[in-house]
Amino acid sequence: MNEEKKRPEESKGDSQKKRFSLGKIFYHNTFVLVFSFVVALVSWFLMYANSSDLGVVVEDVPIEIRYSSAAEEEGLQVFHMSSNTVDLQVTGNTMLTSQLTASDFMVTVTLNPTSTSVTGNTLQKLTAQVRAVKNNSLANFEITRISPEEVTLEYDRSKEVNLPIESNIQCRSGDGYYASTPILSADNVTISGPESSVARISKVAVSRTLDSPLKEETSFSCPLIFYDKNNQIINDTSSLYLTMNVETVDVTIPVIPVKTVKLAATTLHQPDGFLQDRITIDPAEITIAGSSEVLSGISEIQLDEVIDFARLKAGTTNTITTDIPLPSGVRNISSVGETTSQATVTINLNGYEEAPVQVSSSNIQITNKPDGMNVDLATNSLSVTVVGPEAQVKKLTGDSVAVQVNLSNFQDQTGTVDVPATVSLIGSAADSCWVTGEYTVSVTISSALETTAARITRASNSEEEDETFAATPQD
């Protein structure tokens, strides 16, 4: 029974829902609110699509520079404008104007000076009218305002120069080190811009002063500094409108170890008793720079030229200038600003004199005689010149002189030849003396067989003469 009673009630409810009227929905507050908002939005959109707006502004439209024919002929160029962009106000269909960008416009100024003459001392200035047009002339909008309407043009002829970059780097070396010449990453700079601006620049340099002494390689960057013809720094470079291919330079200062070494003279025929304080070298020492490994193996430097005592002049001061050879891997840094490449050797022979000494043939020794050849001295005595302190020279005799004749280079020669002789002093009496000059000794070279035959012939002739004398009857 209960179930039967419920079914009619449910059927009654369904019939009521089916009889729901669409008109009653407008009496529902939420629906009315949403419907009103939609209608308002559609109405605003339709009105906006058909309206014009005076307040649409397109900002930062770039200005293009154009030149009159006269300006082009004179080579004039604009280097600066008081403004590079303008703001444009436009009117038209709002749907269109709201989508406009800078690319929809062409904005120009023209350099057309009343006179094309330029002074060459400063930039010229000209006020030019800004013009703006639509890129699409059929577009449904109009340009109503340009801001700014005028710009100031600064112009001149263009000029380019290439200048060396000078180094004004000031530094000092730490003890035991040498700070070498700064190395710049660029040696030259190309500067271009207005002729009047470029003409102001006389030189370009990098400058810095390092206070701390350097003990290792140092690197840093320096901006370029411009100087005028009066060697004054040009500070207002921003107003010159210059362009450089290099604006900063990397600077490297190599720092290497140093060592002071003595110079030594190389001599020939110097006697053992010659006082070393009579030989002086100027400079006596030099400072060299190089790697630690190279410097550790250098204790002194021998000068290039060999000083032959046999060629020195007695009784005076002899001066010889010679180059200073540098070992591989080092440099001479003795002088500030320039290196010392030569040294002067002074040999004091004041108080020394020359004296002739006669050497007998018994003191002449012949060496390296040719095989199978007889060698005889053609020189019976040799006069040599000896240099030394006056007290020693006067006591020297021929027994203090040894003469040696070397026939190594005369193996294939015969007859009488002059052979260079080596002359030296022997004995303690001549320990401070030496021989000066060059000498030759005459020798006769002949075949041993020819000599024997000649002797036999001479002996035979002698016997014949004896027999003749014996056979001659006496009165």
Sequence and secondary structure as in RCSB ss.txt:
>XXXX:A:sequence
MNEEKKRPEESKGDSQKKRFSLGKIFYHNTFVLVFSFVVALVSWFLMYANSSDLGVVVEDVPIEIRYSSAAEEEG
LQVFHMSSNTVDLQVTGNTMLTSQLTASDFMVTVTLNPTSTSVTGNTLQKLTAQVRAVKNNSLANFEITRISPEE
VTLEYDRSKEVNLPIESNIQCRSGDGYYASTPILSADNVTISGPESSVARISKVAVSRTLDSPLKEETSFSCPLI
FYDKNNQIINDTSSLYLTMNVETVDVTIPVIPVKTVKLAATTLHQPDGFLQDRITIDPAEITIAGSSEVLSGISE
IQLDEVIDFARLKAGTTNTITTDIPLPSGVRNISSVGETTSQATVTINLNGYEEAPVQVSSSNIQITNKPDGMNV
DLATNSLSVTVVGPEAQVKKLTGDSVAVQVNLSNFQDQTGTVDVPATVSLIGSAADSCWVTGEYTVSVTISSALE
TTAARITRASNSEEEDETFAATPQD
>XXXX:A:secstr
 HHHHHHHHHHHHHHHHHT  GGGGGG HHHHHHHHHHHHHHHHHHHHHT B TTEEEEEEEEEEEE HHHHHTT
EEEEEES SEEEEEEEEBHHHHTT  GGGEEEEEEE  S     SSS EEEEEE EEEESSTTSSEEEEEEESSE
EEEEEEEEEEEEEEEEEEEE  B TTEEE   EES SEEEEEEEHHHHTT  EEEEEEE  S BSS EEEEEE E
EE TTS B   GGGGT EES SEEEEEE EEEEEEEEEEEEEES  TTS GGGEEEESSEEEEEE HHHHHT SE
EEEEEEEEGGGS TTSEEEEEEE    TTEEE  SSSS   EEEEEEE TTEEEEEEEEEGGGEEEES  TTEEE
EES SEEEEEEEEEHHHHTT  GGGEEEEEE GGGTT  EEEEEEEEEEE SGGGTT EEES EEEEEEEEEHHH
HHHHHHHHHHHHHHHHHHHHHS   
